[in-house]
Amino acid sequence: DPEAAGHYGRGQARPRRRGKLTAGDFDGDGKTDVGVLYGYGRQDDGTNRTGLWKFSSTGTGFNAPVMSWDSAAGFGSWNWKASKLG
């Protein structure tokens, strides 16, 4: 499977990357959580939709992701590609 191995031959499409990762203590519990800024692309109304998903650390793993922000909820269009995480 070339996708699993990360190898692509001539003419093979690479999968689109729509997630940008960052880490930090987002809930103040002293554990490192993971945030994923996910680009949903252009919507039918012409706006770009982006969501921020948080994976809270349990100390030994992570809880199921929770969407903590959605640009469609009153923020309008959000350019995911121009977003910088650090």
C-alpha positions as CSV (number, residue, x, y, z in Angstrom):
1,D,0.0,0.0,0.0
2,P,1.9,3.1,-1.2
3,E,-0.2,5.5,1.1
4,A,0.7,3.5,4.2
5,A,4.3,3.4,3.3
6,G,4.4,7.1,2.3
7,H,5.6,6.3,-1.2
8,Y,3.8,7.6,-4.3
9,G,4.7,6.7,-7.9
10,R,4.4,9.0,-10.9
11,G,0.8,10.0,-11.6
12,Q,-0.4,8.9,-8.1
13,A,-2.3,11.5,-6.2
14,R,-1.1,12.3,-2.7
15,P,-3.7,12.5,0.0
16,R,-4.8,16.1,0.9
17,R,-3.6,17.3,4.3
18,R,-6.2,19.2,6.0
19,G,-5.1,19.1,9.6
20,K,-2.5,21.2,11.4
21,L,-1.3,20.0,14.8
22,T,-0.3,21.8,17.9
23,A,0.3,20.8,21.6
24,G,-0.2,22.6,24.8
25,D,-2.0,22.5,28.1
26,F,-5.4,23.8,26.8
27,D,-7.4,23.1,29.9
28,G,-5.0,24.0,32.7
29,D,-4.7,20.6,34.2
30,G,-0.9,20.4,33.8
31,K,-1.1,17.7,31.0
32,T,-0.1,18.3,27.4
33,D,-3.2,18.2,25.1
34,V,-3.3,18.0,21.4
35,G,-5.1,20.5,19.1
36,V,-5.9,19.9,15.5
37,L,-7.0,22.8,13.3
38,Y,-9.0,21.1,10.5
39,G,-9.9,22.6,7.2
40,Y,-13.2,21.5,5.8
41,G,-12.7,23.4,2.6
42,R,-15.0,25.7,0.7
43,Q,-18.7,25.3,1.6
44,D,-21.7,25.6,-0.7
45,D,-22.1,29.2,0.3
46,G,-18.5,30.1,-0.8
47,T,-17.1,30.4,2.7
48,N,-14.1,28.4,4.0
49,R,-15.0,26.3,7.1
50,T,-12.4,25.5,9.8
51,G,-12.7,23.6,13.1
52,L,-10.5,23.3,16.1
53,W,-10.5,19.8,17.7
54,K,-9.1,19.2,21.2
55,F,-7.7,15.8,22.3
56,S,-7.5,16.2,26.1
57,S,-4.7,14.2,27.8
58,T,-5.6,11.7,30.5
59,G,-1.9,11.4,31.5
60,T,-1.6,8.0,29.8
61,G,-3.5,8.6,26.6
62,F,-6.1,11.0,25.2
63,N,-9.9,11.4,25.4
64,A,-12.0,11.3,22.3
65,P,-11.7,14.6,20.4
66,V,-14.1,17.5,21.1
67,M,-14.7,20.3,18.6
68,S,-13.9,23.4,20.7
69,W,-14.3,26.0,17.9
70,D,-16.1,26.1,14.5
71,S,-15.7,29.0,12.1
72,A,-19.3,28.2,10.8
73,A,-20.7,29.2,14.2
74,G,-20.8,33.0,13.5
75,F,-17.2,33.6,12.5
76,G,-17.8,33.4,8.7
77,S,-15.0,32.3,6.4
78,W,-11.7,31.2,7.9
79,N,-8.6,30.6,5.7
80,W,-7.2,27.4,7.1
81,K,-4.2,27.4,4.7
82,A,-3.0,30.8,6.1
83,S,-3.3,29.7,9.7
84,K,0.0,29.3,11.6
85,L,0.3,27.1,14.7
86,G,3.3,27.0,16.9
